[in-house]
């Protein structure tokens, strides 16, 4: 099975854009929670595909190499945003229950 890193990177980039749009434009906690879950599902789906290609790297076309690097970059961004979002949600929950 060959992984199309370009399509995978585009998919994850799209999921990040949806996430950022929700985070910028809503205060609804249910909608925010759904966006967090959706991004987490995308990360869970893409993460196994991001393993180091090892020796297969030399067989990848140049555009697929760039796609792989984009996947890694988008995964890093998504992971960072999910960690930050989880922390904000915990902080907000603590403030609301106080």
N, C-alpha and C positions, 0 to 999 in steps of 0.2 A: 504494500500500500504506500503510495506516494502522497505526502502532505503538500497541499498547495498553500505555501506560507503567505503568498500575496492575499489570497481570499481570507485566510485565517486572520491576518493582520487587519484587513478591511472590516471584517466582522467585529473584531474586538474594538477597533476604533469607533465603529458605529455605536456599539454598546456604551462606550465611554461618553460619546456625544449625548446620547439619551440621558445618561446618568447626570452629566454636568448640567444639561438643560433643566432637569427636574430640580436639582439642588439650587440652581439660580432662581427659578421662577415659582417655587412653591414653599409654603410653610406647613402644609398638610403632612402631619407625621405619618399617616398611613401611606400616602403616595411616596414619601421619602423612604419609608421602610421597604415598600415594594421595589423601588429603584435600587436600593442596596441589595436586596435579594436577587434581582435580575442581574446586576453586575457580578455578584458572587457566583451565580450559576454560569455566567459566561467565562469567568476565570477558571472555575472548576472544569469546564469543558475544554478550554484551550491549554491549561497548564500541562497536561500530559503530552501535548504535542510540542512543547517547548524544550524538551530534553535535548541536550547537546547531540547534534547529529554525528559527532565523531568523524570517522573516516568517510562517511557519506557526504561530508561538507564539500570535498573536492569534486564530487559528482553533481552538486547542485548548480543549476544555471545561475548566472549573476543576479538576475531579478529575484530568484528564489532565496538567494543569500540575503539580499536586502529585505525581503519579506520576513525571513527568520529574525533578523535584527529588529525589525519593526514589531514583530510579535513580542519579543523580549522587552522592548521599550514600553509597549502598551500594557503588558502584564505588570511591569514595575509600577507604572502609573496607577493602574487599577488596584493593585494591592495596597499601595500607599493611600489612595483615596478611601478604600474600604476600611483600613485601619483608622484613619482620621474620622471617618463617618461613625464608626462604632464608638469611638471615644466621645464624639459630640453627642451622640444619642444617649450614652451613659450619663454624661454631664447634664444634659437637658432633663433626663428622667430624675436625676437626683435633685435638681432645682425644683421641678414640678412637685415632687413628693415632699419637699421640705416645707 
